[in-house]
Structures are given as structure tokens and as C-alpha cells.
Amino acid sequence: MTIEHGMFGVGDTGDTSGFSGLVRRRSAVVESQRPFGGPDGEFDEVVDALEEAYPQFADAIERVVVDRGELTLHIVPERIAEVCQTMRDDGSLRFELLSSVSGVDYITDERRLHVVYQLTSMTYRRHVRLECSVAVGNPRLPSVTAVYPTADWQERETYDMFGVIFEGHPNLTRILMPDDWEGYPQRKDYPLGGVPVEYKGAEIPPPDQRRSYK
């Protein structure tokens, strides 16, 4: 277990958000060993089915993690679209729905930018999470939009907020921020403040101009 102080890249600075005083206890996530478990052993069934259906399994799966009753497959970034194709099409898997694609910045990791894919099998009523991690210096992943069209806007949002480049995406442009915006607002080292929040007839100053919590 590691203890981390602050959040969003903010340390003991008297910031106006209160995040500098945050203390988090982060447990190390370790690779799980068989049997993986799950309801009626379904986690083992999913992993076994993928291993049988996908010949490059050993080269594509970095680790299997079962944590708090959920199955996560950590995928080599270059293989994510291939794995998604197999997860969708193989008759023993049938993960027909990609419900979300989201980004996470684990700022202390060497490959700190993580992209998380939540898959659902409506045929077998199962859920699985796929996760890839890339470095800030080369934040590239294959797009999965050709496999799951629902990834389109979600990959754009992950690009917009975290700067992950999804190669092969049909229109990888910003979706929330202006096209000429500099930086990626949900990275942990993105500076707080600088932009006021506007409402009808009112304006809230940016965080770095508000009252300090210290």
C-alpha cells in the first residue's frame, strides 16, 4: 500500500480547491492467479474462452486482475482492437456491447495514462473490463470504433481530456473543449484555475482566484 498526498498534481500549496490536503491510501493491484472465481466460476470461463479463441493470447494479455469481485484484463496497447474483435465475435464470449470508454491518469506510473473499456455480454449476462496503459510520451492506441461504433464519441472525449490518440478513429477531434484549446484538462498535472464559470447573469471566478482553504 502506498500513501499519496494531494490530487490533480496539487501539493501543499494553499490551493483554492482543497485538494492539496487530500491523503489517499492506494493498494497495489497485483496479478491474480487461477482459479479466478466469479459467479459460478465465470471469470475462468471468460479467460479460457479468450485464450482458446485468440491465438495471440499470451502476447496480448499483460495480466489478469480480479479485484472487489470484478474481472479486468490488462491488454498490450497494440492488441486492443484485435482483442475486442474476438470478445465480440466468438460464440463462447459474445460481448456485444461496449458501454463505455474512459481515461484515468495514474500520475506516478511509468505508463500513467490508462484507457478502460467496459464490455457487456447480453447473451451470457456477463461483464468484463479491458484496460490499456500508455506513456505520456507516446499516448497511442488503435481505435476500436470499427468493432464497437459506440466508442466513437467516447474515444473523442478521452482524447480531449487526456490526450490519448486513437489511431484509425474516423474523426478524432475535441468534443468538449474548443478546437484550439491547449492541454488536456483531466491529466493530474493540468493546472487548476484560469477559466471562470459563466452562468446567465453571473460568473464564478476560476479556482485559483477563490478563497484558499489553508
Buried (B, 14 or more C-beta within 10 A) or exposed (E): EEEEEBBBBBEEBEBBBEBBBEEEEEEEEEEBEEEBBBEEEBBBBBBBBBEEBBEEBEEBBBEBBBEEEEBBBBBBBBBBBBBBBBBBEBEBBBBBBBEBBBBBBBBEEEBBBBBBBBBBBEEBEBBBBBBBBBEBEEBEBBBBBBBBEBBBEBBBBBBBBBBBBBEEBEEBEBBEBEEEEEEBBBBBEBEBBEEEEEEEEEEEEBBBEEEEEE
